Amino acid sequence: MRRITRALAAIGLSAAALTTVGAGSAGAADGSWAGCPSGAVCVYPQDQNPASSPSAVYWSYGAHNLQGQYGNHWVLNNQTGGAHAHLCRGSGGADCVYDIPAQNGVYYDLGPINSITLDRP
């Protein structure tokens, strides 16, 4: 019986530790995430891993053409209200190939990507 009690106590402590780590990594009090302000979509410099300081920040809905972005980059969608971002092969938001839901990010080769769209929910 003591073994079972000790095992349950250990499981409870482990669960509490995991909950604390998860809450701490959710973002800053102001809603920023890895330097990306709340409400924005951010692109980070090539091979910056982990993402910490964005090289481009997009705020407005619609298409945003990229220039000189090659290799792997983090792209974080820190928009609110369920807004999505899309990575597109064509300029002006044409031929979108990857959907990034709100509060998600992707480490992606931006070589073939020519634009990013920010889309209302």
N, C-alpha and C positions, 0 to 999 in steps of 0.2 A: 504494500500500500504506500509506503514511503517513497518507493521508486516512482510510482505513478504520480504522486504529488509533486516530487521534484521535477519530473519530466514536464508536467503541465506548467509549473512555474517557469521553467526554462523556455518553453514555447511562448508563454506570455511575455517574457522579457524580450525575446527575439522579435516578436510581432511589434512591440512598442518601439524597439530600435529601428525597425524598417519604416514604420509610420513617420518617425521623426526625420529620417533621411529623406523620405519622399516629399514631405512638406517643405523641407529646407531647400530642395532643388527646384521648386516650382517657379521661382522668379522673385524679383525684388518687390518691395511693398508698393512701388509706383507702377508695377506691371511690366517693367522691362525684363528682358530675357536675353542673357548673353550680350548685353549692350544694345539690344534691339528694343526701341521704345514700344510701348503698348500702342497698338493701332497701325503698326508699320510692317512692311516686309523688308528683310535685310539680306544682303549678299555680303559674304565675308571674303577676305583675300584668299587666293589660291593656297590650298593645303594648310590653312590655319585650322588646326585641330587640337583642342576643342575651339569652337567658335567663341571669340571674346570681344572683338572690336570690328564692327562692320565697315566695309569700304564703300557701300552704297545703301541708302535707306530710301524706300519708296512709300509714299503716303496716299497718293490719290488713286482712285479706281480707274481702270483702263489699262492700256498697254504701255509698257516702258521698254524701249529698245536697249539692248546691251551692246557695249563696245569693248573689245580687248579682253574679254573674259574667256580664258582657256583653262583646261584642267579641272580638277575637283575643287568645288567650293561648297561651303554650307550656305543654304538658303533657308531662312527661318521666317515662317508666317506668324507674326505676333499680332495679327489683326484680331479684332473682337467681333462678337455678334455672329460668329459662324462664317465670316467672309473667307473665300478661298483665294489661293494664288495658283497660277499655272505657268509651267515652263514651256515655251513654244519654240519650235524650230524656225518659224518664219518671223519676219519683222512685223510689227504692228499687231502682235497677238495671233498670228496665223499658225496653223498646224501645231496646236498644243499637244504635248505628249506626256505631261506629268502634272497631276493635281496635288496640291499641298493644302490640306484642310487647316482651318484656324488652329493656332497653338501647336503646330507641328513643323518639323523641319526635315530637310533631306541633304545629304552629302552627294553632290551630283556633278558629272562632267559637263561643264557649261560650254565646251568647244562647239558642239552642234546647236546650242541654244542661242537664239538671237533676240528673244524678248521674254518678258515676264508680264503677266496680267494680274491685276488685283481686281477681284470680282465680288460684287455685293452678294450677300446671302440670298 
